[in-house]
Amino acid sequence: MPSEIINNLLIEYWSEILVVIACLGVGMIILGIRKSGSNFRQNIINKKIIKKKLIESYIDVLNNIIELIDKINEYEKSFGKFNDKHIYYILDSLNTMQSLNEENKALEEQTIQSGLIDITFKLSEVLSSLYHLENENYEIQKKYQELVVSLSRKYKNVEIQDEIYNENIDMKKHIMSEVQLLKDKTENLMVEYNLQKEKREKDLNEIIIHCKDLIYKLDQFKIKQLAAKKIYVKYLSYV
């Protein structure tokens, strides 16, 4: 009978059948692992590509910021003020930094992430201060020149008037005292301006140091984390 034959065959070849079943099971498991491992490997590769591009973008913008700050410092040494044009250029780099910061979670490195965000806020604060500082300096100088011209005209008008001599002398003294007060006030404002300028020069130099430190850390991160490969036994992968 067919059923008896089948039973006899099962009894006779039971161990071989178990081996076949076990092999099939192991094969299915291996195939499953290989499939999931392939997906896992591709995910790791994609993450590395994203990190690499992000790191290179950060390094480019940080180098650009350093170069522009150097130009700002050189211009200040030559002309005694900060160049608005360079400030605007750094603002463009700052906008790029802020855009990159929206993606920097992909780095998965808390210290570097925090450092990049901190330098962005610091740079934003310093640039804003520089911009207002130069505007204030411009207004101080402009107001001073306008008032000096106005007082000079008054002085000349008194000089050519046909009035009592003593009255002319008193008027001239009054005008000269106004000029002196204006000069003293302007000098005090310039002292404060120079103090603020020195502080911002120091801030800019500190930003350069932090930028260089971040560039070094990003380079090291790229070498250690992205170039290095690991074995993932669970997924039978080496990525």
C-alpha positions in Angstrom: 0.0 0.0 0.0 1.2 3.5 -0.8 0.8 4.7 2.8 2.8 1.8 4.2 5.5 2.4 1.6 5.7 6.0 2.5 5.8 5.2 6.3 8.6 2.7 5.7 10.6 5.2 3.7 10.1 7.9 6.4 11.3 5.5 9.1 14.2 4.3 7.0 15.4 7.7 5.8 14.2 9.8 8.8 17.7 11.1 9.7 18.4 12.1 6.1 15.1 13.8 5.9 15.8 15.8 9.1 19.1 16.8 7.7 17.5 18.0 4.5 14.8 19.9 6.5 17.5 21.5 8.7 19.5 22.5 5.6 16.5 24.0 4.0 15.8 25.9 7.2 19.3 27.1 7.6 19.3 28.1 3.9 16.2 30.1 4.3 17.6 31.8 7.4 20.9 32.6 5.5 18.9 34.0 2.6 16.9 36.2 4.9 20.0 37.4 6.7 21.7 38.1 3.3 18.7 40.1 2.1 18.4 42.1 5.3 22.2 42.4 5.4 22.1 43.8 1.9 19.5 46.4 2.9 21.5 47.2 6.1 24.7 47.6 4.1 23.1 50.0 1.7 21.7 52.0 4.5 25.1 52.3 6.1 26.6 53.3 2.7 23.9 55.9 2.2 24.5 57.4 5.7 28.3 57.6 5.0 27.6 59.4 1.7 25.3 61.9 3.4 27.9 62.5 6.2 30.7 62.9 3.8 28.9 65.5 1.7 27.8 67.3 4.9 31.3 67.3 6.3 32.8 68.6 3.1 30.2 71.4 2.9 30.9 72.4 6.5 34.7 72.5 5.9 34.2 74.6 2.7 32.1 77.2 4.5 34.3 77.3 7.6 37.4 77.9 5.4 35.5 80.7 3.7 34.6 82.3 7.0 38.3 82.2 8.1 39.4 83.8 4.8 36.8 86.6 5.1 37.6 87.3 8.7 41.3 87.6 7.7 40.2 90.2 5.0 38.2 92.1 7.6 41.2 92.3 10.0 43.5 93.3 7.2 41.1 96.1 6.0 40.7 97.3 9.6 44.5 97.5 10.1 44.8 99.5 6.8 41.8 101.8 7.1 40.8 101.8 10.8 37.3 100.4 10.3 35.5 97.2 9.3 34.5 96.8 5.7 30.7 96.4 5.2 31.2 94.4 2.0 33.2 91.7 3.8 30.5 91.6 6.6 27.8 91.0 3.9 29.9 88.2 2.4 30.3 86.5 5.8 26.5 86.8 6.3 26.1 84.7 3.1 28.4 82.1 4.7 26.4 82.3 7.9 23.2 81.6 6.0 24.8 78.5 4.5 25.9 77.4 8.0 22.4 77.8 9.3 21.1 75.7 6.4 23.7 73.0 7.1 22.8 73.0 10.8 19.3 71.9 9.9 20.8 68.7 8.6 23.6 68.2 11.1 21.8 65.5 13.1 23.0 63.2 10.3 26.5 63.5 11.6 25.4 61.6 14.8 28.3 63.2 16.7 27.0 65.4 19.5 30.2 67.3 20.3 30.7 68.4 16.6 27.0 69.1 16.2 27.0 71.4 19.3 30.3 73.1 18.2 28.9 74.0 14.8 25.7 75.4 16.2 27.6 77.4 18.8 29.9 78.9 16.3 26.9 79.9 14.1 25.3 81.8 17.0 28.5 83.4 18.0 29.3 84.5 14.5 25.8 85.9 14.1 26.1 87.9 17.3 29.5 89.4 16.3 28.5 90.2 12.8 25.3 92.0 14.0 27.4 94.0 16.5 30.0 94.9 13.8 27.3 96.1 11.5 25.7 98.3 14.2 29.1 99.5 15.4 30.1 100.7 11.9 26.7 102.4 11.4 27.1 104.2 14.8 30.6 105.3 13.9 29.4 106.6 10.5 26.6 108.6 12.2 29.0 110.0 14.8 31.4 111.2 12.2 28.6 112.5 10.0 26.9 114.5 12.8 30.3 115.8 14.0 31.2 117.1 10.5 27.7 118.7 10.0 27.8 120.5 13.3 31.4 121.7 12.8 30.4 123.2 9.4 27.3 124.8 10.9 29.3 126.3 13.8 32.0 127.5 11.4 29.4 129.4 9.4 28.1 131.0 12.6 31.6 132.0 13.5 32.2 133.6 10.1 28.9 135.4 10.2 29.7 137.0 13.6 33.1 138.0 12.2 31.7 140.1 9.3 28.8 141.6 11.3 28.9 145.4 12.0 28.1 145.1 15.7 29.6 146.1 19.0 33.0 144.6 19.4 32.5 143.0 22.8 29.3 141.3 21.7 31.1 139.8 18.8 33.8 138.5 21.1 31.3 136.9 23.4 29.5 135.3 20.5 32.7 133.9 19.2 33.6 132.5 22.6 30.2 130.9 22.9 30.6 129.3 19.4 34.1 128.0 20.3 32.8 126.5 23.5 30.1 124.7 21.6 32.8 123.4 19.2 34.9 122.2 22.1 31.9 120.5 23.8 31.1 118.8 20.5 34.7 117.7 20.1 34.9 116.3 23.6 31.6 114.4 23.2 32.8 113.0 19.9 36.1 112.0 21.3 34.3 110.2 24.2 32.1 108.4 21.7 35.2 107.4 19.7 36.9 106.0 22.8 33.8 103.8 23.4 33.8 102.9 19.7 37.4 101.8 19.8 36.9 99.7 22.9 34.0 97.9 21.3 36.0 97.5 18.1 38.9 95.9 20.0 36.4 93.6 21.7 35.0 92.5 18.4 38.5 92.1 16.9 39.2 89.7 19.7 35.9 87.9 19.1 36.7 87.5 15.4 40.1 86.0 16.2 38.5 83.6 18.7 36.0 82.6 15.9 39.0 81.8 13.6 40.5 79.5 16.3 37.1 77.7 16.8 36.6 77.4 13.0 40.0 75.8 12.6 39.3 73.4 15.5 36.0 72.4 14.0 37.7 71.8 10.6 40.3 69.5 12.3 37.5 67.6 14.2 35.5 67.2 11.0 38.5 65.9 9.1 39.3 63.4 11.9 35.7 62.4 12.0 35.7 61.7 8.3 38.9 59.6 8.6 37.9 57.6 11.7 34.2 57.2 11.2 33.7 57.2 7.4 36.9 55.7 6.0 37.0 52.9 8.6 35.0 49.7 8.0 33.3 47.4 10.6 32.1 43.8 10.6 28.4 43.4 11.4 28.1 39.7 12.3 24.3 39.9 12.7 23.9 41.0 9.0 27.0 39.1 7.6 28.3 42.5 6.4 31.6 44.3 6.3 31.0 48.0 5.7 
